[in-house]
């Protein structure tokens, strides 16, 4: 399949992302105040930049683990079939857990993964998403914390990719496809 030509228009600046992460970290600190250790679970791959910046701002004892779930492959549309590609290394039973997602779109991945984690009996489970597209929601799910609500646009940057490209952009950008070959 040939890669389409596209340009990227900045939607959310690196500075705006950094400022919002500071605010979110303060809210998370209050919610998990008194925890002996917060297990921050990043959903790979899109959340890795967000989780790195977020944990540096949270002033609590933290353990980081990762889970990889996929419902996109290399395409732009969710398949709605969520598969676990990499599971947690540690146990979360009786622990405080914050699940970190890059973007909530249809909601299928967040619903599936939170259900999976709840079945492992954490003491407390909250979720955070850098981006939320509520107009695309197909299932009733909402993150405990949201960085930015965005319109129904295909976005890249700050860890989020299109066919494994553009994760390294320091901002969130909207992908606009061009007609040129």
N, C-alpha and C positions, 0 to 999 in steps of 0.2 A: 504494500500500500504506500503510495507516494505521500510525502509530507506536504501539507498545504502551506502556502505562503501566508504569513500573518505579521501584524505589527502589534506592539503592546503599548497601551495607553495607561499611564499611571492613574490608579484610583485612590490608593491610600499610601501616604508617604512613610518612609522609614521612621521619621520623627514622630508622626502620629501613632504609629504602631508602638514605639518605645514608651510614649506617654501613657497610652492605654494599658500596656502591660504593667506599668507601675501601679495604676489604679486597681487593676484586677488582682495583683499580688496583695495589696492591702486588704481587699475584700476577702480573699482566701485566707490570709493570716487570721482575720477576725473569726471566720467560720470554723477554722480548725485550731483555734487557740487552745493551748493545753495538751495538744497531741504529743505523744512520746516520739512518734515518727510518722510523717505523711508519705505515703507511697504515691508517687506521681507516675502514672502510666501513660506513656506516649503512644498514640496510634501512628504507626509508621506507614508510609514514609513521610507523608506531608507535614506532620507536626514537629519534625525534629528541630527545625530552627526556632519555632515558637516555644517548644518545651525548654530548649537551652536558655533562651532569654528569660522565660518565666521563672524557672527554678533559681536563677541568680538573683531575682528580685524578692523571692519569698524568704522571710526570716523565720524559718521553722526547721526542725530536724527533718531532712528529706532523704528518701531512697528513691531512685529512678529505675523503672523497668519499662519494657516495651512489648507491645503486641502489634502484630501486623495483620490487618484485615483488608480484604480487597473486594470491591464491587465495581471497579472501573476497567481494569486492565490498562491498555494504552489508549482507550477511547475517551470521548468527551461525555458520554452518557453512561449512567449507572446501569449495571445489569440487574440490579435489585437482588442478586444472589450474593450474600456475604460469605466469604470464605476466610478462615483463619490460616494465615500463612506462617506465622510465628507466634507462639504462645508465651505467656509470662514465665520467667525463670523462678520467681519466688511465689510464696503463698500469701494470700491477702485475707484469709479468714480472721475476723476479729480486729482488723487493721483499718486505719483511715486511708481512703483512696481518693485521689483526684485523677479522673480520666481526661486526657488532653487530646482534643481533636482539632484538625486544621480547619475544616469547613463542614457545616451541617447543610446538606442539600435536600435530598429526598427524605432523609432521616432513617433509612433502613440500616445503615452501618451503626449509627449511634444506638438505635434501639436494640439491635442484635448484641452489640458488645456490652452495653449496660446490663442487658439480661444475663449474659454469660458471667459477667463479674458479680452481679447480685447473687447468682446461684452459688458463688464461692464464699458467701456470707461475710462480707466486710462489715466492720462496725459502722462505718459511714462511707457513703459513695456519693461524690459530686462530680459534675462534668463541666468542662470548659471548652468552648470552641472559639477560635480566633475569628472566624467568619460564620455568618448565618444567612441563608437564603430562604426565608420563610415562605416565599411565593412558590417554591419548588417542593414543599413538604408533601409527602404522600402518607406518612404515618404520624401519629400524635406523639411527638417527642420534642423536648426543648432542653437545651443545655442549662445548667445551673448558672453559668457565667458566659457572657458573650462579649467578644471584643468589638466587632462591628457587624451591623446588619447591612447586607448588600443586595442590590437588585439581581435579577436573573441574568447574570453575565458569566461567561467562562473566564476564570481568573487564573493567574500564575504568579509566582514569586514568593519569597519568604518561606520557601520550603515546598510550595505547591507547584506541581508540574503539568506540562502538556507533553505526553509521550516521553517522559523522563527529561525534559528540557525546561530551563528557566527557573529551577528551584533556587538558584543562587542570586536572584534579583533581591535587593534589599527592601523592596516595596511590593505592594500588591498591585498588579496590573491587569487590565481587561484585555483579552485577546480579541483582536479584530482581524478577520480573514480578508485577504486581498485577492483580486481576480488574476493578477499577473502570474504567469507560469515561471 
